[in-house]
Structure formats: C-alpha cells, structure tokens
C-alpha cells in the first residue's frame, strides 16, 4: 500500500509564494513512480496541475497552470514538491498529490491553502 502525504498548506497573503511537499508515508518513492498534483475546491471539478516522473524527473503541466507553478523532486529528501508563486485568492482550495505505481493511483488526504487578499 502506498500512502501519499502532503504537507505545507496554510494561510498566505496574495502575492506570496508557497511550497507543498509530497512524500510516501512510511515508505519511499521508487523508480517508475509518477507524482501528480491536483487541486479541487468543494463543488468544483478537480484540476490537474502537473506531473513529474520520479526517476527521470520529466515534468508536464496543464496549460492553465504554466507559469506560476513548478513541480520538482529531490532524491535525497525523498519528496516531490509543488512550488507556487504569486498566490491569488482564487488559488484557495485543497491541494492533493497522487502517486501512480504499477498502474495503480494512490491519493493523499490533501492539504488546504487559503489565500487572503
């Protein structure tokens, strides 16, 4: 069982930067893992932000998320990261990471970000 764990959420001011991390609770990432970042506000469609492959570090972003969001991973820290610049009130929502391993997708519990104006 793979259990993603997000951390780093909280309350920020508009214009701030914030970085979320995704780790494997009680475990480690392995070579073929793919990490994806999503966000979803209550009552709204889930939005994909982007993905990164653990081994190669190949990144892809949704067109609507290009520019302010950067996904990266660190082998030594055994974490994947989502860095966000220029936070806006409309970025207020719950952010999730998931890990795809051996064709199975595992979801974290999510972390709330609130951006105040």
Secondary structure, DSSP 8 states (H G I E B T S, - for coil): ---EEEE--EEEETT--EEEEEEETTS---TT-EEEEEEE-TTS--EEEEEEETTT--EEE-GGGTTTEEEEEETTTTEEEEEE-S--GGG-EEEEEEEEETTEEEE---EEEEEE-
